[in-house]
Amino acid sequence: MNRTIHSLIGVVAALAAVTGVASLTTPSGEPAAGPAAARLPVERSTLVCPQPASSEVGETTYTAYTPEGGAERKGTEGSGAGLLPAGSTLEGGGSGGEDGKKADEPDPVVPLEKPGVPVTAEADSSGSPALTGSADGSLAPGWTVQQTTLVTAGTGRGLLGVSCTVPGTEFWFPGASTAKSRHDYIHLTNPDDAPAVVDLELYGKDGSVKTESGEGLNVPGRSTVPVLLSTLSREPVTNVVLHVVARSGRIGAQVQSLDEKLGGDWLPASADSRGSLVLPGIPADATAVRLVVFAPGEKDADLKVRLATPTGAITPAGQETLHVRSGTTTAVDLGDVTRGEPGSLILSPAEDGGGGTRVVAALRVLRGEGARQETAFIPATEPVRERASAAGSDAGAENGEDGGTVLSLVAPEKAAKVRVTASAGSGGGEPVSKTFDLKAGTTTAVDDLRPEGAKGRYALTVERLSGGTVYAARTLSLVDDGIPMFTVQTLPDDRGTVAVPRAGQDLSVLVD
């Protein structure tokens, strides 16, 4: 009898451990009622940086940063962060030095030691590789790496900047091109050991662009494969949308756009939405803005077009609405839409409650005139739900006619309050924070927030404190030989925390 009772107690104890998990879901797969989920800091982040522009006159700077997060965001012990060339691994082991690193393993690029202080590295060689790496422990939540390349001459000359991205399985790139004057490459980087298989699809104004070599591309483990987009289409197409899908594995994907006359920059992937899209950070002195939109689903999209200015949202003249046929690319030239004021574009369903049509979008923005024009891209981005950061601002560049840093903050629908922190510099200095009240439908340009006594590179961190949704973008700019070079990076939420459901025991599973 006692043996039976003890056995039953053992079974109940074992099942109790299981039901702590099992009680979180119902047979239908829907979440069951139970304790609210707790938000905890992520313990590991992975990023992929593409191969920089191949130019003998190119200089690349990497800046890595993890924001300080307070007690509630502290990570685990054993923290570390760094990047290595694709083909290497961050894990040590085997024969090597005292630190456990393999004898033939390269040193990590921009290894980070603690939150709140950026680290930089320079690369002058045109043969600089793509980079992959991870951050662990307290360095994982919000870890970001900025890659900025200055190319002073040749095709694609300009300031090319990109935030290294989280690997995934699907990406949309509106605003790419296979025109004769453009040399657009999609960089596919596999951070894992197993190979990835990738499909590339192009869409123009008439729908799918037939490709003969875009299917079943093999990207070996821990390697990068650049593909020239013009080799995928039989005829040049000025405005195309590139769809990248990983059949197996995961990849980092970024488009490098190099124009023979208009400079160049990186085109990041667009967010996609069944509601509104926000494209933040159009510079005040933009001379030409082109909007490229694509509707991936089976339904056409009818969109309202609004420009969020410093004083409120307006409708660009002649562009009140936009009709996008399903499966086709629509390009609209908006000219100098900002007219001397910073702005952000807002695309929303033309009818209230008319969501449901999936849309992706990006802007190509020009500054300058004639032979001294420069290009940057602004994709639709995710909002800053809690916190987001952008690294790589130059503490030595004073804002003004010669360039600097501008942070654009957008509250598209409702007023919001945010806190912006300029971190310490990589060469020293003290962080500075400031709170901003954002009015609904406006773009607020912040160009005067800098760390005290900072040297080197610093980062900007945006924290949403209250109110409606907030979108952000950071512009880096400089003037070289009369050319207003610039690059824009959007700031999607850093996803530094993750919801972890609180498990509860449910012994009713023992009852028949």
N, C-alpha and C positions, 0 to 999 in steps of 0.2 A: 504494500500500500504506500509506504513512505517513498519507495523507489518510483512509483507511478506519479506521486505528487511532485517529487523533485524533477522528474522528467518533464512534467507539464509546466512547472515553473521555468525550466530551461527553455522550453519551446516558446512560452509567452515572452520571456526576456529577449530571445532572438528575434521574434516577430515584432516586438516593440521597437527594436532598432530599425527594422525594415519599414514599419508603418510610419515612422517619423518622416520618411520620404514618400511612401505610398499615399499617405493622407493628403499630399499636396495636389493630386490630380484625381479627377473623376474618370469613370470608364469612357466617357465621351471625349476625354482629353482636355476638358475645360478646367481651369483652376478651381479647386475646391475652396469653400469658405474656411478661413483660418487666420492666424496671426499675420499682420501686415509684414511685407518684406522689408528687410533692413538694407541700406545702401552701404556697401563696403568698398574700400579702394581696390582697384585691380592689382593683381600681383605680378603680371607680366604683360609687356607691350612689345609688339614687333613692328618694325618699319622697314621700308624699302626705298632707297634713293637711286634714281636712274643714273646712267652714265652721262657725265656732263657733255656739253657741246664740244665736238671735236674741232678744236681750233688751236693753231700754234700761238695765237695771241690771246688766248683765253686764260683767265685767272679765276679759280673757284674757291669760295669760302664756305665751310660747313660750320653751322652753329647749333649745338645741342643744348636743350634746356628742359628741366622739369620744375614746375612751379611749386612753391611752398604751399602746403594745404592746411595747416593747422592740425590739432590733435585728432580730429575725426577722420583725417585722411592719411594718417601715418601708415606706412607700409610695413612690411616684415623686415626682419634682420637679413643680412647677407645681400644687401642691395648692390646692383651694378648695372651699367649701361654702356653700350659701345657698338660701333659698326665695323664690319670687315668687308673687304672686297668679295663680291659674289664669287663663289667657288671655295671660300674659306668658311670656317665655323667659329663661333664665339666660345664653344665649349672647349675647355682644356683637357688635359689627360695625356697619357703616353709619356714618352721620354721627353724631357725638356728642362727648363730652368726651375728655380726655386718656387716660382709662382704656379707651377704645374702646366705652363704653356708648352705646347709642342715646339721642338727646336726650329721647325720650318714654318711656324705659324706667324703671320704678320701681327704687328701691334694694332690694337683697335684704333679706329679713327674717332675723334672727339669722344674719348671715354669720360663719362660723367661721374663725379664723385659725390655730389650732394645736391639736393634741391635748392632752387633759388639763385644759383650762380651759373651763368652760361659758360660753355667751353667751345673754343673755336679751333679750326684746323684749316690750313691752306693747301691747295693743290694747283700747280702750274702746268703740269704735263697734259698734253692733248689726249694722252692715252689713259687718263684716270678712269678707273672701273666703276661699275655700279656697286652699291653698298647694301648690305643687309645686316640686321642685328636686332637685339632685344634689350629691354630694360627690365630689371627685376626689383622686387621689394619696394622700398619707399621711392625709388626713381621711376617706377612704372606709371603711376597715375599722372596723365598729362604730358608724358615724355614727347617732345617734338624736336625735329631736326630740320633746319632750313639749309637748302643748297642754293647758293647764288653765284652766278658766273658772269663776269664782265668780259665781253668780246668787243674789242675796239675797232675791228675792221673785218671786211669780208661779208659773205652771205650770212644773214642772221645776226649781224653785229647789234649789240645792245646789252641790256641788263636782263639776264635770264634767271628767274627765280622760281623755286618750287619747294613746297613743304613735302618732305618725304612721307609716303603714304602707307596706310595699313593694307596688307595684301587682302585680296578678295577673289570673287569668282565672276563678277559681271561689272562692266563699266560702260558708260556712254560719253562720247566726246563730240558735242556739237561744235561746229566752227573749224573743223579740220578742212584740209584742201588737198587736191591732187593737181592744182593748176600748175602751169609750166614755171611760174615765178616762185612757187612754193616748194620747199623740201621738207615735208612733214614725216617724221618717224614716230612709230609707236614703239616704245621701249617696254618689253615684257621681261620681268625679272622674277625668278622663282627662288624664294627664300628657303625652301624645304629640300630634303634629300631626294624625295621621289620626284620623277619627271611630271610635268604638267602638259596637258594637251589643250590647245587654244584655237578658237575660231574667230576670224575677223570678218565683219560685215560692214559694207558701206551703203549709205542711203543718200540720194540726191533729191532734187526737186520733183523728179518723176517716180521716186520710189527706190527700190533696191538697185544698186549698181553692181552689175555682174562682175564677180571676181573669179580668177582662175587659180589663185595660189593662197587664198586666205583661210582654207579649211584644214583642220588637223595639224596645226603647227606644233612641233615638239619643242618644249622648253626644258632642257635637262635640269636636274636638281642643282641648286645653288649656282645658277648661271643666268645670263641675260641675253636676250635676242632682240636687236633692233630691226624693224621692218619699215622700209620706205613705202609710204602709202601709194605713191604713184605707180608702183609696180603691181598693185592690186586691181587697177581699173584700166580698161582699154583706151578710154578717152579722158582727157583732163576734165575735172569737175571742180568748179570754184568753191562751192560751199557744200560740204558733205558732213554727215554724222557717222562717226565710227562706233560700232558696237563690238565690244570685246567680251567673249564668253569663255571661261575655262571649263572644258568638259570634265576634266579631272585635275585634281590638285588646286592650288591657289597661286595667284601671281600679284605682283605690283605692276601697275600700268600707268604710263604717262606719255602724252604726245609732245614731242619737241617740234615746234614750228619755226622754220627758218625761211625768211623771205629775202629775195635778192635785192630789194630796194627799201622795204619797210621794216627792216630789223627782224627781231624774233623773240620768242619767249616760250615758256612751257604752258601747255593747255591741260589743266587738270580735268578729271572727270566731273560731270555734272551730277548734282542730286536729282532725283526724279520724284515727282509728287503728283497726287491726284487732286490736290488743292492748289494753293498758291506757291509760286516760286519767287525767290528774292535773289537779285544779282547786285551785291553791294559794292560801293567803292569806285564809282566812275569819277576820275579826276575832274577838277573844275575847269582845267584848260584842255580837255579832250577836244580834238578837232574833228574827229569822225568816230561814230559808234555804229557797229553793225550787230544786230540781234539775229541769232540763228536758233530756231526752235524745231523740235521734232516730237511727234506723237507716236510712241511705240505700239500702242494698243490697236484695237479694231475700230475705235470710234474717233471721229474728227474732234478737234479741240477748238473751242471759241473762247478767246481770252481777252480780258481787259488789260490795257497797258497803262501803267502809271509810273510817274517819276517822283520819288521821294526826295524833296529838296530840303534845305535847312529850315524853311518856313512852312512846309506842308506838302501834301501830295497833289500833283497836277497831271493832266493828261497831255502827252506830247501832241502838238498840232498835227492833224492828219493821221494819227495813229491811235485812235481811241480804242479800237478792237482789232484783233488779229485772228484770222481763221487758218487753222493748220489741218490739212488733210491727213488722215491716218496713214502712217507708213511713209510719209514724205517729209522732206526738209524745206522749211520756209525761212528765207533770209530777208531781213528788212534793214535798210540803211536809215538810221535815225539822225545822221549828221552831227552837228555840234549841239546835241540835245541838252546838255547841262548849262550852256550859255553863261559860262563864267562862275558857276556855283557847283560845289560837289553834289553828287546825287547818286541814287540807287534805283534800279529798275524793279518794279513789282509786277508780276504776271499773275492774274487770278481768273477763275472761271467767269465768263461774261454774264452768266445768270446766277443769282444768289442760290446757294444750295446745288449748284450745277457741277459739283465735284464728281470725280469718278473717271475722268479721262487722264491717263498718265501722260506727262509731258516732261521733256528735258530741254535745257536751254543754256546758251553761253553768249557772251559779248566779245567781239574783237574791238579793242579801243586803240585809237591812234592819237599821238601827240606830235606836235611839230608841223612843219610845212616843207613842201618840195622834197629835196634830197635829204633833208634832216628830219625825217619822220621815224617814229619808233612805235612798236606794237606791244600790246599786252592783252591778256585774256582774262575774263571774269566769268567763271561758271556759276550757275545756280548752286546755292550752298545750303547746308543744314543750319538750323538756328543754334545759338548758344543757349542751351537749356540750363546748364549750371556754370560751366567754365570753359574757356578756350584760350590758347596762347599762340603767338607767332614769334619766332626768334629771328635773329640776324639783323636787327636795326643797328646802324652805325652810330656810335656815340660821338664820333668825331665829325659827323655831317650835320651842320646847322641847317634847320629848315629855312627855306628861302628860295631864291631864284636858282640856286645851284643844286637844289634837291633836298633830301631829308626823308623823314618818316611821317606818314599821315595815317591815322586810324579812323576808319569810317564805321559809325554805329547807326543801325537802322531799327526803328520800331514801326513796322509796317501797319499795324492795326490798332494797338493800344499803347498808351504811355507805359514807360518802364524805367526802372532805376538800375544802374550798373556801377560797378567799381572797376576801375582800370589801374593796373599796377605796372610801372616800368621797373624792371628788375635791376639788380646790380649789374655792372658791366663785367665782361669776361676779364678785364684788366683792373677791376676795382670799382669802388663807388657804392652808394647806398640806394636802395629801392625807394620809389616814390609812388604813392597811391592817391587817386582822386575819384570822387563820386560824381556821376552825371545823371541828370534827369532828362530822359528822352521823351519828346512829345510824339504823339501818335502821327504816323504818316511822314516822319521827317528823317533826314540824314544829318547826323552830327559829326563833323570832322574835327578830330583832335590832333593838333600838330605842335602842341607846346608841352607835352608831358615827357620829361626825360629824367633819368636817374641823377642824383646829386653826385657830382665829381666822377662820373662814370668814364671809363676808358674801355676801348675795344667794342664788342658787340653786346647788345642787350635784348631783352624780350619784353613783349607787351602781353599782359594777361587780362582778359575780360571776364568778370563774374556777374551774372545776372542776379540781382538782389530781390526784385519784385516787379510786378506788372506783367505786361504782355510779352510776346516773343521778341527776341533780339537777334539781329544778324550783324556780322562784322567782317571787315576786310582791312588789310594793312598794305599800304603802298610804299615801296622803296623807290627812290629816284635820285638821279644825279645827272649832271650835264657834262658831256664829253665832246669836245670839238663842235660845240654848238648844237649837239643832238640831245634832246630831252629824254634820256633813257629812263625807263621805269619798269617795274614789275609789281603785280598785285597778287596777294595771297589771301584767300578767304579763310575765315576762322570757324569751322564747324566745331561743335561741342567735342571736348577732348575725351569724353567717356571715361573719365578717371575713376568713376565709381560704377558699381554694378549692383543690381538688385539681387539680394540673396534671400530667398524665402525662409521664414522661420518654420522649422519642422515641428509638428506636434504629433504625439502618439494618438493612434486611433485603434483601440482594441476591439472595435465592433467588427473588424475583419475576421475575428476568431469565432464570431457567432454565426451559425448557419441559419 
